[in-house]
């Protein structure tokens, strides 16, 4: 598949001289950083018939997740930022969410308990409808699995692997989210 993807517009890198903070397709001896053009080629060649399925999943996931999950991750994200990023992130998010400070944004008490696990229970109910395999669409890893994993990894980073919050998440729904991360861990490399 790799030779078919390569073209004049793809840059070849045998070594990395800097860190990249963008998604890349990688092969041990080759890095393909122009993800958008490559993604379009892959979609045209392989995925056109499946796009509507992924789009529907993403829309449902975003609508469901964004409603409440941002309330958990936004305030916690502040903790891991350097001072200039902290100020920018805090100011822009407070403007975006209209007069709600990040301190008040994080759910507390009964509201936290209701939102915490229930949001992921809905997603778990979607996954249970798949009778075979451990991934969103069965036994094949798809983009939808990475969408779920990126959020779960964000939680793991924000709360910390040893935190009670992470242990709670990892145990939900017979450990489904933790198992998903373990199965996808080979793709979790930071370049």
Secondary structure as GFF3:
##gff-version 3
##sequence-region A 1 191
A	DSSP	alpha_helix	2	5	.	.	.	ID=ss1
A	DSSP	beta_strand	25	27	.	.	.	ID=ss2
A	DSSP	beta_strand	30	32	.	.	.	ID=ss3
A	DSSP	alpha_helix	35	42	.	.	.	ID=ss4
A	DSSP	pi_helix	43	47	.	.	.	ID=ss5
A	DSSP	three_ten_helix	48	50	.	.	.	ID=ss6
A	DSSP	alpha_helix	51	68	.	.	.	ID=ss7
A	DSSP	alpha_helix	70	79	.	.	.	ID=ss8
A	DSSP	alpha_helix	83	96	.	.	.	ID=ss9
A	DSSP	alpha_helix	102	105	.	.	.	ID=ss10
A	DSSP	alpha_helix	109	128	.	.	.	ID=ss11
A	DSSP	alpha_helix	143	159	.	.	.	ID=ss12
A	DSSP	alpha_helix	164	184	.	.	.	ID=ss13
A	DSSP	three_ten_helix	185	187	.	.	.	ID=ss14
###
